[in-house]
């Protein structure tokens, strides 16, 4: 199986999320989510907790106030937590804080928050951004308006560094590859050549990481500086701090030139000055990464069939999606990717809705959607609930495709129970849709689902397209959430033949088998 750490030239190419003392989890160890991640498990097992954590973190990162963590802004409205008391884990009463951890590529974010039980806006105790590739850490303490900038080798030697953690992962992968190559008899086969090349590349990366570890131990450029800030936005705080440290270095440097005694923190300032370009590059990348990261939540929605979709009906998601689709002008750009996407996936070959559709405006107040099916115009409202639900999902994704191509940002789309109202064949088709959306448009997806058919189809795609065979990359990832408190979710890893390396918990794949066995037992009793 491929390790995401080695799929391209970046040493850190992964997204992870973890948290402590949040909702039902006392200590949710960071797990990696990939391009298409499925969250499965029983009701109330914690799937939505992960989603809520991700939405809260992203909303905070994009806010202009580092001091306040809010449960009432933007995406956060979808998480329905409202207060700190509802967010905090009920099983852990000794600690009055919540910690969140998010890693995307080279950056790891750590946020610690606390507040009053009935508060919607709570205080941020600490906000840390670690640049894993450059070895820099920016830590803000909003409660006393202070910030520190240091490099990673300042971390306690008792705690394994990120480099050491990555090295252990790479060494484990190297061991696996050595075992694989050992059993390949044909040394001239394509499989042997690919595996051998991957092993060589991995050895070079291990060599680089070991050199970095040695360098961090003897690095003379270490620094750890802190100061106070009086602004609220991350960009302003870090940039002002850099200017202050630079100015202080210049002042002390000139004083030394005049014969004055060197101050205790001058070596820190000099190391900072020597690494200023690296620091500024890191800051630019951090701010760009936060700006580029866009998360969209598509909640599960049940509808009454309606002939008209009123523009002012804010509670009707389909009405709002139709309005957005129309306002973006996608229906007028019939050669655009977003328009062709809708036409492809609504077709009889895919989700069996129709060949095309038209949006008609009524008195400037409402839309009517008419589907062309076998040459006959049929109001979308007269189609089944499954067709309406599928059309909603397709239109939602089309608007995201359009926006992504316009603003060039990185989109992660969270979808809750997309299988609602769809019969099994079309539930299976959802796996194809998600694979296509990720592959063609680079949109990441996190899907909460109870559908066995979606997961089964993903297994077939892995086997058919050889997604677990190098140099292919498998975008799919599945986590099973157990209902029992204290049990953390576990990943089911795909094998080359599409099977999983372990079983789901009770109540998922085994339900159909149980029913079949019951029927067989009843038949033998006749």
Steps between C-alpha positions, in 0.01 A plus 500: 500500500621847418586741777376853433829637632678360195257572218674816377800719563350659811611342825168595655208437270209422725199637680442400862254596769489424871356648819475459876211549740257566213149355491509123561880466471743561783802445278444463126843421358567669162383299200581564138225583255573452133350622173177303543442401862201298617385516862283202591359364823189484714293803592651713779841342450690826439508541123341844514736594786797483262308709245404759763862526617626558147239768429576678828877499439474631143255771605739614773802503267311721256374742765664837557514456877756259648367566851152357452378153406139516385215250473277742308666606175506388136541121466458466876123543466497152347659331802214585737709510818418857609681513837827394659312285750352292219837472328701383800524126570260403777720209615794722586418753769849558641632702203327818385636524146462359150797437272487475121773385263497536123777420255492588133814423306794682660304674775366374831250714691441461876222697669404490868175670606303551820200696619179515697252217455228717348731709280472503121832682459785364712862586568802363315772399747760418236521487121808334354605457137789260433674513164618140485717540191688808623509415870326820613231549764278807539314490833246757610366537856201731447409515871815705572550632143838335449659319207814289474689398188749217526640212306398141562822385662400707804249226587587280795738221411275257686227548240559344155532767231287501187808387308544202732133409468519518122822293502325222693221496239746486212702221663182298544417554134857400402461174692172425320653566158798277576261217588302559179804502275640189663209283386495626139665222300521673162765771545420641155126536556328837505391442860859437612634807315231731643545366854879520477486861376263591782740340749795699361301824521398419855861435606597846369224661704606310811854624444374859469289476816789355701720787384233748607482340845879523539492861384226594747713365786806713413312789340656831605214696348257413779298791635204559725362853515182639647320832514154648555240591241208741493315387189249223432575363151768230462661672201545831683627336817774293333610773261526757780702253708746442218545875458554543874761222524680634192508853639626379838780304332612805300501716813702251705738436208579870470547527876752214492684671214531803725663288769200428723470164674300235317158430657390148595246465220727625221591149381130422473446818299797423275372149430161654426660750262692224322177306451278797420443402137398149607263645761339741256460222244334285763258778598402562138434130448300473823276793412456376144414149623235634737358723227497216245332249733124500444260258669140451388246305704214326317257377763244226451165649404155353450253689282135520425448498126431854383432633150660840566817588690466843660813716503415631848454153649824483696395172662479320166853396408401396149340840435819673614722271292289561188520874566879485542539288185296758309680801649841352414384479138589133467189432292622754243851349475397177332857409415625549854615210718229570756219491240635186333541340843129542571405370157723194538393394849126567465488284185320167474841332491590637843230619744205445266349847536488613138704620203492869588312756704392862489438756774199726444440818698148584622420866576852559627410313818546129438660245272353199329735221395394301195677176404516373142461123508463303175381813321236579763521798736425400859508733803772389740231503770323216316808280509554270798663613823813310401533702179445826689762404760750395232439821304562704813837332556600536134409871491680562829820342372468684167496837677811398696677395178414839350627691804819295525586571139439870554675557833765221470457399865526160669152366570407233750134402479337326796187305405255355749317182395491558122317167456168634632204388282726322248448134412803267537627527140512879522654488846781299341523762225590761763844340540562553128382860531732576790797334327431705185463831688830450679693377198369755249476811716729437798220546752545310827197335655409377847182291498294391799307196384302197612499350151661161454457542123723809480780328689465177300521694173814680620657156554414403144652823366821435696529152349393592144722806472787342696506802730713323761769409248783750443529743336123542543374676812186390678293807595260298716523474875250340742469550876265297716361668813397263779206591720673413828636800691878518518550293183676700231418461131722272298597503136413218263782483248435382147696209360592468133197277438266758653444310822562662838776400741251467785127473567243766573339504841160342551200649325646581157614239247391216727130597510413353158688180587311469830164534323600240241609255769173556690299423185702183441440383857127567469490308172662194658234502772214469248 
